[in-house]
Amino acid sequence: MGRLPRRLPGKAVLLAVGALLLPMRTAQAEVVDIVWQSEGRFDRSFTVAPGKFAELCGSLSPGQTVNWSFDADGALNFNIHYHAGKDVRYPKRLNQTYRSRGKLAVKSSQDYCWMWTNKSATPAQLAVRLELK
């Protein structure tokens, strides 16, 4: 029986580290920048993994309004938030909901985020629509 080498060659080390990190990358939460379509709409579908979140973020200005809606096949925690200095402000928060709709009237220039967190043990399918008015 042969002996194992004391050091792995450089390429082998990189491949081994990459293989270890690959599951971490696929297990991370999904954060997406909002890119408005020409008609002022943004549609997106996600699979929200157990214990993870999906988040849509984009810059909005005073006077803009966003009509939003979502449907999920599993209960998710939902919020719309933005950061004001070190504080996080929540214009909307819901716990363990499958669907909702509403309107965000923008009062200050901020990066606003729509966020869904899956606290369950099973993946949840989520469909989101944002409409800029």
N, C-alpha and C positions, 0 to 999 in steps of 0.2 A: 504494500500500500504506500502511495507516494505522500510526501509532505506537502502541506499547504504553504504557499508563498507567504513571507512575512509582510510584504506590502503589496497592495493591489496596484496595478498600473493605473496611471492617471485617467484614462478613458473608462476603465472599469469602475473607478470610484465615482465618476460623474454619472454613469449609467445607474449605479446602485442608488445614489442620492436622488436622482430623477425618479426612479421607480418608487422610492419612499414618499416623495413629495406629490406624486400624481394623484393619489387618493385625496390628499388634502385639498388640491386645487379643485377637484370635481365636487367636493363636499362643501365648498364655500358658498355663501349666500350670493344672490344675484342682485347687482345694482346697475340700473340702466338709466342713461341720460335721455330725457324726453326730447325727441326731435319731432316737431309738429309737421304733419303733412300739409300740403298746400291749402286744403280746406279747413285747417285749424283743428285737426283731429289727430289723436294718437291712440292706437290700439295695440295691445300686447297680451300674449298668453304666457303663463309660467307654470312650471311644476315647482311647488314650494316643498322642499324636502323636510322631513321631520326634524324639528329643532332648528330650522334655518328660517331665513326671511327673503322676501323679494321687495325691491324698492325702486321706485321711479322718481327721479329728481330733475328739476329744471328751474331756470330763472323766470320770474314773473314780475310784472310792474304794476303799480297802483292803477286802478281803473279796469284792469283785466278781470274776467270771471272765467272760471273753469267749471263746467258741468262734468261730474265724474260718476262712474258706475262700475260695479264689479260683481261677478258671480263666481263662486267657488263650490267645489264638490265636497269640501271639508270645512270645518269651523276654523277660522283664522282670527287672530287679533289684528286690528287695522288702526292706522292713524295717518293723519296728515300733519306734518310738522315742519318747522324751520328753526334755524338757530339765530338767536339775537345775543351776540356776545357769547358768554358762557352758558346762557340759558337756552333751553329747548322749549319752544312754544307749540301747543297742539290745538289748531283750530277744530280738529275732529278726532275722536277716539271711540273705538268700539271693541268689545271683547267677544270672542267666540261667535263670530257671525259668518254666515254663508254668502250674504249679498247685501249690498247697500247702494244708495245713490245720493247725490247731493250737489251742492253748489259752493264753490270757494270764491268769495269776493276778495280780491287782493287789495290790501290796504297799504302795504309797504313793499319796496323792492327787496326781494329775498330769493334764495334758492329754496323752493318748496319741494317736499318729498311725500309721496304716497307710499306707505309701507305696510306689508302684510307679514305676520310672523306665525309660523306653524308650531304650535305647542303639542301637537299630537304625535303619535308613533307611526303614522302613515302619511305618504305624500298627498298633497292636495293640488288639484288642477284649478287654475285661476285665470279668468279672462277679464281684462280691464279696458275701459274706454274713457278717455279724457277728451273734452271738446272745449276749445278756447273760444270765448265769446268776447 
